[in-house]
Each structure stands twice: as C-alpha cells, then as structure tokens.
Amino acid sequence: MVNVLDDRGAGRVGEAGAVPRLVDHSTAALRRSARALTEDASVPGTAWSVDPRSNRVAVVADSTVTGARWDRLVRVTERLGDTVSVRRSTGAFGPFAGPVDGGDAVFGGGARCSLGFNVDAGGARAFLTAGHCGTAAATWSADPAGAEPLGTVTASVFPGDGDFALVAYDGPEAEAPSTVDLQDGRVREITRAVPAAVGMRVQRSGSTTGLRSGTVTGLDATVNYGNGDIVTGLVQSDVCAEPGDSGGPVFSGDAAVGLTSGGSGDCTRGGVTFFQPVTTALEAVGAEIDPGGDTVGTPGGGVSGRPGGISGRLGVVRDVLE
C-alpha cells in the first residue's frame, strides 16, 4: 500500500501493481513538522516518529512532561495542525541498560546489556549492541565479574544520530553464530538484514524480559531521553522492554531489523519502545550479517550470539508518493 496525494499518483501506483491510499500530507510536509518539533519542542520525555498509516507525525510525551514543558509542547503541536498527533505514555523515557547472544546478557562497567547480532566486520567477528552500552564500558564480558571476557568496543554512537556500538571479539576460538536466543532452548538463524516498515510484526530478545513480540508503529523517530541525550533516526514500536534489554536484537523471521534502545513502561503495563535500525548500524561500522561465520574467540570462553525471533510482514504502509 502506498500513500498518494492525488488521482495522478493513484494511477501511477496502480500501474505499478500496488494499492493507492489517498492522504492529505506529503512525506516532505511530515518531515517539516518533525524538524519543527526538533527545533521548538525538544523537551526531555518527548519523542516523535513519522506514521504513514495515520499520515501524521506521532508525538509521545511521557509522565514527566508537565507544567511549562507540556505547555510548550502543546503550543508547537497546535501550530502544526493536523500534521501531528499527541498522546501520553506511562512511565518515563530512558535507555534500557541495566545496572549490574542476540538477547544474551553481556556485562561491562557495572552495566548489563544484551548482545544484539553477531556480525562480520571486515573479516573479523564482532557483535552489535546499543551505543549507550558501548559508551558505558570499553570492554565487555559474558559474566558480571569479568572472568569470561568477550571483546572491546571499536565504535559507538550515542546520543545523536543513532544508538549502536560494535564490539570486536578478543580471540579466535569462541562461537559467535548468526543466531538469536529464543529463550526456550532454541535459537533462530539470522541470514539477512532488512529496514523496518510501519505495520511490520517483529520480535525482540533481551536478557531481562526474554522473547517479546509486537508491531512497528513509527519511523524516523527522535527521542529526548533527558540529560541532553537526544537520539534521532530510531524506529518506534509497541514491543515492551525493560532495563537490561538494551542492545538486544529486534528481528522478523530470519531477518535482523534493529537493536533495542529505550522507551517507557514495562512488560507488565506495556509501553513504548524505540530501536536502532540495524541496516543503518551495519553501514556505519562497515559490517554485515554473516550466517556462514560462527567461530570467534574469547579468552576463557565464549557466548553464542543468539539474537532474536520470528514474525510476518502484514499491513505494511509505505510513505507518500511525491
């Protein structure tokens, strides 16, 4: 399904074999509204993403957005009219790093995160995780005491244009298969990476809450986690997550889709979760999903890279045809 602005666009879409859907706002107009929000209403506890289904920029405000912050948000969104929608979220936005193999726990600098996807980085084995995990510690291990070292951070982005880190394995003998931990004794092989689309069904594996599923609800999300930590280029979903799930894999079938970043709520009440598009992270660090590579070393042991799960791709709505 492709959003169009007029009958001419509908005709072009129909000729291409897709289903046209007439909407009021172009992608360019929605992106202008998103830029206005970034410039005039970026207060801690807010986030927004482009939702082609509603043909609006979906703005979410957590429970901390009150008083002058709420008034500021209302003023800006009212000015932008029906190009935006606003709703509240339970809890407070924050990264999902915890205190203390896709989806398996990794530890560094007193923090617990989740391994995302094992990858090939220029012929060397490595794994992806969240950038705010990568900035918390330079080295990561498979245990809290550091007795089972895994690797060293070679690239990390957070905040700013994403939330992802690359950790290079230290030795040549540990197993690092391109699989996701389904948290029930099984793993799923990951063979490729794909971009997210609104309506896509995804699963997430994490070291705190295990395997969870849900739907992509927005693209090009900007999130203000507070303390100056503003992240752009994320994907919004309704898959729940909790501290410690950060960095864990978001996937659909055998395809890698993203890395868990943060959000609000929990897996009891539900909430809003944001994740880093894996295609963007792979391109930035020069890595690729490699289902054929599974041997990589870690002195003193290793961890299976077992990133996460399954799901279909029904009801996908594409952006406006301009």
N, C-alpha and C positions, 0 to 999 in steps of 0.2 A: 504494500500500500504506500502510495506517495502523495504527500500533501501538495496541492496546487492552488494557484491564486485566481485562475480564470479558466474559461472554456478552452482556450487555446492550449494551455498547459495540460488540461484534462485530456485533450485529443492526443497530445504527444505521449503522455503516459499510457493511454490505452493502446496506442500503436506499438508501444514497446512491450506490451503484454502484462503490465501491472495494473493495479486498481487505483484510479484517481480519487482524491478526497479533497473537496473544496474547503479552504480555510481563509481566514481574514488577514493573517500576518505572515510576511515572508521570513525566511531564516535571517536575513540581514536585519530586519526590524527587531527580531527577538534578541539578536546579538547586541544591537544598540542598547536595548533595555538592560541586558546583562552588564554591559560596560557602565551604564549609568549607575547601576546598583554598586558596582565595584568602586566607582568614584565618589558616590554620595551617601551610600548606606552600608558600608562595610564595617559593621559593629560586631564585637565578639558575640558568638552564639547564633550567627546567621549563616545561611547557605542558600545557594540558588543554582538551578540547572535548567537547561532547555528541555521541555517536554513536548515532543511533536504530536503526541496524542491529544493533549488539551490545546495545543497551539499557543502556549504561553511559557513564560519563564516562571517556574515553580519556586517560590521563596518559602523557606522554612525558618522559623525562629524558635530557639529552644527556651526552656523555662527561665533562663537568666536575662532574657531580653525584656526589660520592664522600664517604666519611667521614661526618661529622656531618650533612651535607646529605642524603645518601642515607638515613641512619637516621631523620632527621626525616620525610622523605617516606614511608618505609615505615610508620612509626608511624601517620601520619594516614590513609594509604590502607587499612591493616589495620582501623582503626576504622570506616571507611566501608563495609567489607564488599564484597559483590558489586555494589554500585552503581558501582564503579570498576575499571578495569584499568590495569596499568602495563607499559610497555615502554621499552627503551633506544633511542636514536638515535645514529648515527655523528656525529662532529664536535661542534661547539659552536654553539648558537643565536646568531644575530646578524642585524641588518638587512643587506640585500643591496645597500647603497650601495657603489659602487666608488670608489678613490682617484682619482684623476686630475685614430617618430612613432606613436603607440602602439607601443612597442617600440623606437623610435629613441633614440639617445643624446642626453642633454641634460647640460649642464655648469654647475656653479656652486660657488664657494667651494672649488675644488680637488677637488670630488667629481664623479663621473659616475654618473648615474641613467638611468632610461628613462622616456620620455613614456608616460603611460597612455592617456587618452582625451581627444580634443578635445571641448569642450562649449560650450553656450550658457549664459552666466551673466548673466541679466537683460538680454539683448540684446547683450552684449559677448562676444567669443570668448575662450576660455581653455582651459587643459588641466589635467587631474588628474594627480598623481603621488604618490609616497609622502610622508607627513608628515615622516619623518626626513630626507628630502631637502630638504623645504621649510624645515626648521629649520637646515640646513647652510649655506644661502645665501639672500639676499633676491632676487637676480636670476639668471636662467638664460639660457644661450646654446646655439647649435647646434654650437659648436666650443670646444675647451679654452682657446683664447686669448681668447675673448670678443669676437671680431671680428664674429660673427653673433648679435647679441642677440635673444632671444625674448620674455621677459616678466618680470614682477615678481610675487612671491608676495603674494597678498592674504589667504590664510587657510591655517593649518597646524595640524594636531593630531598630536602625538606627544611623549611617551608619553601613556598614559591611555586615553580612550575612542576609540581608533582610531589609524590611521596613514595620513593622507591630507593633501594640500595642493592648493590651487588657485592656478594661475599665470596671471595675465591677460596676454594678448599686448599688446606695446607699441604696435604700429602697425596701420594699416588695410589693408595690401596683401599680406601673406603668405598662402599657402594653409594652411588648417587643416581639412582634410576629416574627416568622421567615418569614418575607415578605420583598419585595423590592418595593420602591416607583416608579411607572411607570410615575410619573409626570403629569398624566392626570386625577387624581381622582381614579385611580385603583392601586391595588397592586398585586404582583405575589408571591405566596408562594414558599419558598426555602426549599427543602426537603433533599438535599444531597450536598456533595462537590466532585468535580472531578478535576483532573490535566488538565492543558492546553495542547493543541496539535496544531502544526502549521497547519493552514487552518481552525481551529475551528472558527465558527461565534459566536461572543459574543456581549453582550450589557453592557453598563455602565450607572449608575445613579449617578448624582452629584448635589450638591446644587448650583452650578453656571450655568452649561450648560444643566442640566436636563438629559433626556434619549438620549443616542447616541449608535450607533452600528458600528461594523467593524469586523476585522479578526485578529487572532493571526498570527504574522509573524516571531517570533523567540523565542527560549528557552534559558535558562541558560544565560540570559543577564547580562552583567556587565556595570554599568553606572557611569561615573565620573561627579557628579553634581557640582564640584568645591568646594573650601574652605575645601579640604580634605575629602569631603563626597563622598566616593566610595561605591557603593552598588552592591552586587553580588546576583545571584540566582533569578533574575527577569524574567518576560516574556515581550516580545516586541509585540506591536500591532499598527494598524493604526486607532484605535478609538481616536477621538480628546478629549481633556480635557483642562481645564483652572484653574487658581488659585481658590481655594475653593473646587474643586472636589476631592482633596486628601482624601484618605481613603475610598472613595465611592465604592460600590460593582460592580464587574465585574462578569457577570453570563451568563449562556447559558440554556435556558429553565428553569427548576426548580432547576438547579444545580449552586451552588456557585463555582466560578472559581478563583477570585482574588480580590485584594484591590488596587485601583488606587494609584500610587506612584508619578510619574512626567514625564517630557518629554519636548518637544519643540513644537512651533507652537500654534495654537488655533483652535476654531471650525468655524472660517471664512476661514482661509487659509488651514486648515488641519495641520498635523504634525505627530510626533512620540510620542507614549505614552508607559510607562512601568508600569507593575503592579506586585504586590507581589502575588505569588501563594498561594491561601487560604489553600490548603492542608498542605503546609509547616508551615504556621502560626498556624493552628489548632493543629498540632502535637507538635509544640514548646511550646504552652501555655497550653496544656492539655485540649482543649475544643473541642466541636463538634456541628454541626448543629443539632438543636432540634426543628422540626416543631411542636412538641406537647407542648412546653413550651412557654407561652405568657404572664405570669404575673410576673412583676418585679417592684420594687418600685423606685420612685424618689420623695423625699420630694418636695412638691409644684407642682407636676405634672409629666408628662412623655412624652415620644416621641415614636411613633410607629417605630420599627425597620423595615424600609421598603426598604431593599436593592433592587436591580435591575433587570431584564428583560427576554428576550427570545432569541432563535436562534437555528439554526441547527448545524450539525457537518459534513458537507460535505468536501470532498477533503483532509482528514487528511493524512499526510505522516509521517510514523514512522522513527526512527533513523536507522542507518546502522546495519544490522545483521552481527555480527562479529564472 
